[in-house]
Amino acid sequence: MDHVLLETKVRNTWTSQILFSCKAVLVNFRRGDDGKKGLPAVQKILIILGILMLVIGILWPWVAKLPIGRLPGDIIIDKPGLKVYIPITTMILVSVIVSVILWLLRK
């Protein structure tokens, strides 16, 4: 009932477009993959991210020893009062690994 009242108050203003586009986004966001209420896809993503963070946290003593961030091709400019770090090789390596993982998950 409140949204009907709100609709009549702001029908001819520029804010009506913003309010009702937000409403449409929220209505669609509440629907799950199968059209029912809930967010099963988002829930799965959050659970997977949580498990991934847990595994990385447990393996951190060994992960920290990997040369990620100190690879040849990573640019480090270290001058007095200025430190610039551009991890080009590391970014390429991470991009390839993430692309392969996503490709495997799609199969």
Legacy VTK file of the C-alpha trace (Angstrom):
# vtk DataFile Version 3.0
C-alpha trace
ASCII
DATASET POLYDATA
POINTS 107 float
0.000 0.000 0.000
2.861 2.391 0.819
4.440 1.952 -2.604
1.142 3.001 -4.250
1.106 6.159 -2.142
4.720 6.823 -3.003
3.980 6.263 -6.685
1.231 8.889 -6.720
3.413 11.463 -4.942
6.426 11.212 -7.228
4.793 10.250 -10.505
5.909 13.307 -12.482
9.325 13.933 -10.955
12.790 12.810 -11.971
13.080 10.840 -8.741
10.225 8.575 -9.784
12.373 7.035 -12.487
15.156 6.304 -9.991
12.822 4.955 -7.291
10.925 2.610 -9.541
14.014 1.355 -11.356
15.482 0.529 -7.921
12.239 -1.228 -7.026
12.441 -3.340 -10.189
16.034 -4.276 -9.431
15.152 -5.290 -5.866
12.171 -7.386 -6.964
14.330 -9.263 -9.476
17.208 -9.576 -6.980
14.989 -11.352 -4.460
14.132 -14.078 -6.946
16.386 -17.090 -7.115
17.552 -19.029 -10.139
14.273 -20.907 -10.385
12.056 -17.828 -9.887
11.257 -18.626 -6.263
12.105 -16.349 -3.377
15.646 -16.474 -2.078
19.152 -16.145 -3.449
20.526 -19.625 -4.047
23.192 -18.454 -6.506
24.471 -15.754 -4.160
24.368 -18.142 -1.226
26.470 -20.658 -3.131
28.992 -17.981 -4.072
29.265 -16.778 -0.470
29.702 -20.321 0.849
32.387 -21.068 -1.751
34.205 -17.805 -0.974
34.049 -18.579 2.755
35.464 -22.072 2.258
38.164 -20.682 -0.039
39.173 -18.078 2.568
39.263 -20.780 5.248
41.512 -23.012 3.127
43.844 -20.126 2.259
43.972 -19.150 5.940
44.911 -22.674 6.969
47.529 -22.949 4.217
48.872 -19.404 4.743
52.314 -20.432 6.130
53.010 -22.272 2.860
51.193 -19.795 0.587
53.281 -16.905 1.960
56.469 -18.666 0.829
55.354 -18.734 -2.821
57.117 -16.158 -5.004
53.837 -14.501 -6.005
54.539 -10.771 -6.119
58.287 -11.268 -6.518
58.351 -12.770 -9.997
60.652 -11.632 -12.792
58.783 -8.952 -14.707
57.262 -7.339 -11.627
58.409 -3.716 -11.585
59.600 -2.263 -8.289
60.808 1.337 -8.101
62.258 2.075 -4.690
63.572 5.610 -4.168
63.758 7.686 -1.016
60.244 8.900 -0.323
58.739 6.866 -3.173
57.962 3.211 -3.614
56.090 2.028 -6.706
55.175 -1.606 -7.214
53.678 -2.828 -10.511
53.191 -6.621 -10.470
52.774 -7.210 -14.227
53.887 -10.855 -14.297
51.940 -11.683 -11.157
48.762 -10.146 -12.607
49.150 -12.177 -15.818
49.756 -15.387 -13.850
46.743 -14.826 -11.572
44.575 -13.996 -14.598
45.570 -17.224 -16.357
44.952 -19.315 -13.222
41.522 -17.756 -12.604
40.587 -18.181 -16.283
41.531 -21.872 -16.234
39.603 -22.467 -13.006
36.490 -20.746 -14.377
36.821 -22.660 -17.649
36.981 -25.935 -15.720
33.959 -25.005 -13.621
31.880 -24.253 -16.742
32.502 -27.717 -18.217
LINES 1 108
107 0 1 2 3 4 5 6 7 8 9 10 11 12 13 14 15 16 17 18 19 20 21 22 23 24 25 26 27 28 29 30 31 32 33 34 35 36 37 38 39 40 41 42 43 44 45 46 47 48 49 50 51 52 53 54 55 56 57 58 59 60 61 62 63 64 65 66 67 68 69 70 71 72 73 74 75 76 77 78 79 80 81 82 83 84 85 86 87 88 89 90 91 92 93 94 95 96 97 98 99 100 101 102 103 104 105 106
